[in-house]
Amino acid sequence: MKPLQPRVRLALTIASGLALLGACTSTDPVYTQFYREAGDVPADSEFGKATRGNMLIQTGQQGYSHAIATRFAAEVPSTVNFAFNSAALDANAQAALREQANWIRQFPEVRFRVYGYTDLVGSAGYNKSLGLRRAQAVVAFLTSQGISRSRLEAVVSYGETQPVIATPAPERRNRRAVTEVNGFVASHRNVLDGKYALIVYRGYVESARVPSTLSGVENGVAGDS
């Protein structure tokens, strides 16, 4: 076979290099897997995420309450909004709170705190009182859905001091109540014995159940699971 001319050899080398460079910048996982080193995992891969999370918890770098709080915020609507100068829960707010209650009912070890807010219309004193009434309305509704009042142990109002939208005009997004995880019930047996795996396992089991049409009532008995 006739040897390649230097210019042809150089052209082929450059073409091969450009092909490899293109593979490195491609986002197609099927295409790029042939050009990565064996065992290499892309930076945005979900591979190993569960193991990393478990290591953070076991080493104390990430608390149980932080993990539960992140899950709560991701899986249910944590915020409800109100009409101007009102603490009444409309249909949308009640629907969101039913979702919260269904989620909270799965985790009797967890405590929650509700924060009430207002927009910037009105005096600071009045708005603080209004924000408190909004938070109390949420607590009362969750209690009516079978959540123990002792787990909603703190109701805090920030009044008008933390708006979502900084405007002196009426703003619905600022008129809100936010439910957040506040830690674990210290006396609960699962927490005392360190049996956090039971909490996680129960979550997997409950996620496969068909939701009941009865809110907070099962076999004629209301209350937390």
N, C-alpha and C positions, 0 to 999 in steps of 0.2 A: 504494500500500500504506500502511496506517495505521501511523505510527511507533510503536515500542514504548514502553510506559510506563516511566518511570524505575525503578520497582520491579522490573519484569520484566527490564529491561536489567541491573540490579544482580544479580538472581538468576542470570541466565545467565552473567555474568562470574564469579561465585563458583563456580558449577557447573563451569565450564571450568577454573578454577584448581585445584579439588579433583581433577578428572580428571587434570590434569598432575602434581599432587603424588602421586597414587596411582600413576601410571606410573613416577615417579622411584623410588618405594619398592618397586615390584614386582620380583620375582626371575625373572620369566618372560622369557627372552631374546628370544623371538619378539614378545612384547608391547612390551617396553621399547625395542627397536631403533628404533621409529618416533618415539620421543620424545627420543633422544639426538642430540647434534650430530654432523654428518658427520665421520667419522674418529675419533670417540671410542671408546675401548676400555675395557671394565670393568676394575676393579682386579684382579679374580681371574682374568682371562683368561690363557690359555696363549700368546696371540699374542705373538710376538717373544721368547719365552723362550730359544729356541736361539741367536738372535742376541745376546741379552744375555750368555748364558753364554760364547759365543765371544769377545766383547769383553773380558770379565773375564779370560779365560785369556790372550788376546793382549797385554793391558796388564799382565799380571803380578798383577792383583788377586786372581785365584783360580788356585792352582797346579794342575797336572795331577794330582798325587797326591791333592789334595783332591777333585777331580771323580771320580776312580776310586774313592776310599774311599767316597764317598757312594753311588755306583752299586753297589759290592759290598754295602754294608750294606742297600740297598734290594732287591736281587735275590736274595740267598741268605741262609739262616739263619747268622748269624755266631757264635752262641752254642750250646754243647752243655752238658748238665748231667750230674751224676754222682750215684751212690748215696753214702750216708754212708760216710766214711772209705775211699773207693775212687777209683782212677784208671782203672778199667776203662770202656771205651766200650761202652754198650749198643746195641741195634739202632737206636733213634731217633738216638743220637749218630752212629753210623756212616752212617746215611742222610743226615743233615745234612752230614757231612764229605764225602760223595761229591758232594753238590751244590756244596760249596765247591771241591773239586778240579776239577770240570768247569768251573767259572767261572774258576778260577785258570789252568787250562791254556790258556785263550784269550788270556791276557795274560802272555807270558813276560818282559815288561819290568818287571813289578811284583814288589816284595818284600813279605813279610808278617811280622807279629809275632804271637805267640800269648801271651796273658796267662792265667795260671791263678789261680783263686780258691777259697776255702773258706768254710764258714759259721763262726760264732763259737764253736763247740764245740771245746775243746782249747787247748793252749798255742800261743803265737804262733810259736815255733820249729818245732813240728811242723806247724802249718798252712802255714807258708811252704814247707816241704819238700813237703807234700802238693799244694799249688797248683802247684809246679814240676813234679811228676810228672804232674799232669793236663795241663799245657801240653805236656809232652814226649810224652804219649800222643797228643795231637792232631797234633803235628809228625810223629811216626812213622807215623800213619795216612795223612796227606796224602802223605808220601814214598812209602808203599806204593801210592798211586794214581798214581804217575808224576810227582809234583812234585819238582823238584830241591831237595835239602836246602839248597843254597847260597842259595836264595831265602827260606828260613825262617831267616834268619840270627840272630834273637834270640829267646830264650825268657825271658820275664820273669814272676815270680810276685809278686802283691800279697798273697798269703796271705789273711788275714781282714780286711784293712784297708779294703776297699771293698765292703761288702755291698750287695746290691740291696734286701734287706729287713733293717732294723736290728732284729735280735732275737737274744738269747743262745741261743735254742732251735735245734735242727736245722732247717735250711731249704734245700730242694733248689734253689731259685732262686739261692741264694748259692754253691752248689757247682757251679762252671761253669768253662769255658775259652772265651775270646773271641778270634777271629781278626780282625786288623785290617790294613789296608794300611799299609805302612811306608815307602813311597816307590818309586823306580824303581831298577832295576839300572843303576848309573852307566855301565857299560861296554857296555850294549846299543846296537847300531847305530842303532836307531830313535830312542833318546833322544839319542845323540851328534849325529846329523844333524838333530835337530829334526823328524823325520817323524812327529809325533804323529797326523797325519791317517791314516796307515797303520794305526795301532792302532785308531782309531775305525772305519775302513772294514772292517777284519777282523772287528770285533765285529758289524757289520751282516750280513756274509756268514755268520758262524758262527751267528747267531741264526736263520737260515733253514734250517739243516741239521737233519736228523732225528738225535736223539741216538743214539750208538752204545750197544749193550748191553754193550760191553767197556770197563771203566773203565781209562783210561790206556793202552790198548793199541790200536794201529792197524797193520794189515798185519804183525802179529807183532812190532812194535817198541814198547817202552815208553819213556815219557819225555815231556817237555814238547813242545808244538807248536813 
